[in-house]
Amino acid sequence: MSEARKPSQFPAMEEEVLKFWSENNIFEQSVDRPTPVFDHPSKEGNFNSAESFGESQYVFYDGPPFATGTPHYGHLVASLIKDVIPRYWTMRGYRVERKWGWDCHGLPIENIVEKELGTKSKQDIVAYGVKKFNDACRARVLDYAQDWEKTITRLGRWVDMKHAYKTMDLDYMESVWWVFKQLYDKGLIYEGYRSMHICPRCETTLSQSEVAEGYKDIKDLSAIAKFKLVNEPGTFVLAWTTTPWTLIGNVALAVGKEIDYVKITIPGEGWLGSDNTFEEQIENNKLYYFIIAKERLVDVFKKIGKNFNIESEFKGADLVGLSYEPLFDYYAQDESLKNRENGWKIYPADFVTTEEGTGVVHIAPAFGEDDLNLGKEHDLPFVQHVGMDGIIKSEAGDFAGMHVKELGDHTKTDIEIIKYLAGKGLLFHKEKYEHSYPHCWRCDTPLLNYATGSWFVSVTKIKEKCLETAERINWSPEHIKSGRFGQWLAGARDWSISRQRFWASCLPIWRCDQCQTIKVFGSVAELTEASGETINDLHKDQMDLVKVPCTCGATMNRIPDVLDCWFESGSMPYAQQHYPFENKAKFEANFPAQFIAEGVDQTRAWFYYLHIISNGLQDTNAFKNAIVNGIVLAEDGKKMSKKLKNYPDPNLVLDFYGADALRAYLLASPVMQAENMSFTEKGVEESLRKNVMTLWNVYKFYETYIQTEASETSVPLSDNVLDKWISARLDQLTEELTTAFDNYDLPRTVRPITLFIDDFSTWYLRRSRDRFKSSDRQQVLSAMKDALLRLSVLMAPAMPFLSETLWQRLSGHNFQSELDSVHLQTWPQLRLADESVLKEMAFVRKIVELGLAKRDEAKVKIRQPLNQLTVMNAQVTDAYLDLIKDELNVLTVLCQEGTGELSVTLDLELTEALVQGGAKRELVRAVNALRKEAGLSIQDQVTIHCLEADQWLQELIADCGQLLCDDTLSVAWLLTEPAKEPLISKQVDINGHQLTLTIVK
């Protein structure tokens, strides 16, 4: 961001706009003074009438961010979407409230505080004190709130941060309790015991979406263990695992009843694998048998580099019921172990396949969903040798105290397990195995599949209703509906909502210590009445102290878990308004929301949980339209990293290029279609040039000429084809943008603007330049003003700063009227564009394009006049012929009608008159370049001295001096030395003739 090329004028102009908005409460006015509602054609399912919104309300839900760091480009993308759409619907006449929120609870905050405190486990937090810990979390929640407000405001987003809701507020938390109780009363919440993923460092369960968020490709150690059959000496069943640490908890083996298995021997005396230590312990010449699925033989033995002999074949059903010796005897000898008699046997299972491994699955019911279900089916013993902290329990003597997935060395314990098996002659093969493994989405600890208790929302009970109501939602991009969101919803399982943490909304469940009666509370008033205590805080450190008398005479204590923070997020529509305790009529009149927007990762999170809770409570979807954005990556395609410093600071970009340039760049990018994009500073710079700078130059040209007018008078409707065309293009643009906004297609809300600006500059203005110095001056100025005003309204949602600046200057208010802003204007109503004008102008521009290509092919500069252009197979009306002549610099255009393809030819013969005409243009170009270099404006009249000109140039200048005077606004052309000090002097070449041009003011 070199200072030499800093386009400082636009950020400075935007600061002036921000000041105007702030001092005059323009945002508040836009909310409180909606303009009249009118209808537009709109995609079915979107809403475009006042009745649809309930008293002209347009409601959108804003997913609250954490203020635990400064905003990054992902936040800016989301905020941009949440600004553009509400601006549009406000201009359409609806009241669009925009209330900011802060996400305050959960692991992100807890982990920050833990790092500061230096705690390593939950026990450390308990020892420190839950209240002190929660107070520390509360103190850190809004550390970066001021940074957020500065950046979001600078981006141009209008949102009410002064009255922001916080998920840690009592009102918000009370509504969350209400949601919980409603679901409980409907039979949609239950307590269960199942296999789930847990984070051993955080010592809590995680939801399905949280697990999906943290998968990483890692290298683990896999092992094929040998399970020795009890009644078949020397015979081992081979089972493969990628989690050797779970083998201590093994209680069964599973096979497929219809799968073909084989018993094999391996040539070579006494071979039992690669472990020489064990080989020394066995008798020579003794054969050992191994059982494995037939389909897995080749792959397995290819890896170990050995041959095999098949001794017999049989179905898996023949193995069912066989007993084997436990690999470890820590639990098998424990007579207190329930169902011990059913353990260490082979059972049939439908989930066994031959896609990988050995076709035999080792079963540890405490560490896998299939395993747990099989254990329940056959009453298998339950061996959970690992605690929630991931540490192996004391009864597993050789391994007690080891962490099964230690952060930083996740294979350490697996290595020790494998060494143990090898030493006992129970290891058949080991190898490194790369696979995708879930990690904690916040602390990066490898997760464990762990059987434990939890409270669940019974999603499966309402899944069909959820699928049905999901059909009512419009998605942008459309493929999300049946893709990421639809597929995730179709595979939805019951939702684990209890967490064994501290800083979150509490489970509002009290249980009697004696009779186990449960009481669920849905409000502060209910708990106050039942407990007799004053309730002013619903956090764990306070709620755990509240006792409730039970009807049996004993005491009810709160179940110590807290709620999954996604339950809080999914309750946001209700909780942000403290529903149903306040705003009851307002909420019910405006639910579901019209619009919602978040990143693609939220299809499995916030979008999903909003949908689940709204269907559980109200049998309907929570939102009607959704925009899903992709991820903003660094320029090299990698994840943006503050540590790597691989992306420019958003605030510096805003201060350097301005918010409008950044907004237009992001809006037109693939990130608005749920695709990833690599952010480039050059992209923002190009957006600045194509959008802001180009349009500003158009305006400045207009401003230059309007300043020379004594007063504005009424101008009759123009019959100039360029004026008709630019008006028709604006009608066309209005329709394009309206359709795009109504369909929530954000790229198409800015790309047509960029194209229009280019048309406005490179065609309308360039072709109209001569009109500013002619009798047509008033008409072209009037047409330009109308076009600029209409454009400023149309681009207001996407580029609010430049549109405001243009509106203020063109309307004459100049930021002096607190009652006028482009953002208080009504969105233009649709009117039919003149298709005949658009079609014919497009045809003319095609002819020009072909003519320019012919010039380029012949290497003839555009400043060199040519005699004639012939257009074949076309007819152009007289009104457009002058445009072609001027653009292609030809004296005549001849059109020949026909039925073939459009084509053009140029008469390239140059007469002396044509050569002189080209030289005159070269001279004009040279003078104008010199004027620009001298910093002269179009109003500056000067004298041009042409020195050292040969006879040919002198005659050329004498022949056309007055024309050149008009074109350059010069006073005179002289062939004499200047009498006073010149502004600038330079030698130039005109068709091979040299002269020195000197400008005197």
Secondary structure, DSSP 8 states (H G I E B T S, - for coil): --GGG--THHHHHHHHHHHHHHHTTHHHHHHHS----------TTS--SHHHHSTTB--EE------SS---HHHHHHHHHHHHHHHHHHHTT-B---EEEE---SHHHHHHHHHHHT--SHHHHHHH-HHHHHHHHHHHTTTTHHHHHHHHHHHT---EEEEEEETTSHHHHHHHHHHHHHHHHTT-EEEEEEEEEEETTTTEE--HHHHHHTEEEEEEEEEEEEEEBSSSTTEEEEEEES-GGGGGG--EEEE-TTSEEEEEE-SSTT--SS-HHHHTTS-TT---EEEEEGGGHHHHHHHHT---EEEEEEEGGGTTT-BB--S--TTTT-TTSTTGGG-SEEEE-TT--SSSTTS-EEE-GGG-HHHHHHHHHTT------B-TTSBB-TTSGGGTT-BTTBTTBTTHHHHHHHHHHHHTT-EEEEEEEEEEEEB-TTT--B-EEEEEEEEEE-HHHHHHHHHHHHTT-EEESGGGTTTHHHHHHHT---EE-EES-SSSBB--EEEETTT--EEE--SHHHHHHHH-S-----BHHHHTT--EE-TTSSEEEE---EE-HHHHHHTHHHHTTTTTTS-HHHHHHT-SBSEEEEEGGGGGTHHHHHHHHHHHHHSS-SBSEEEEE--EE-TTSS---TTTT-S--HHHHHHHH-HHHHHHHHHTSGGGGT--EE--HHHHHHHIIIIIIHHHHHHHHHHHHHTT-S----------HHHHHHHHHHHHHHHHHHHHHHTT-GGGGTHHHHHHHHHIIIIIIHHHGGGGGSTTHHHHHHHHHHHHHHHHHHTTTTSHHHHHHHHHHHHT-TT--TT--GGGS---------HHHHHHHHHHHHHHHHHHHHHHHHT--TTS-EEEEEEES----HHHHHHHHHHHTEEEEEEE--SS--EEEE-----HHHHHHHHHHHHHHHHHHHHHHTT--TT--EEEEEES--HHHHHHHHHHHHHHHHHHTEEEEESS--SS--SEEEEEEETTEEEEEEEE-
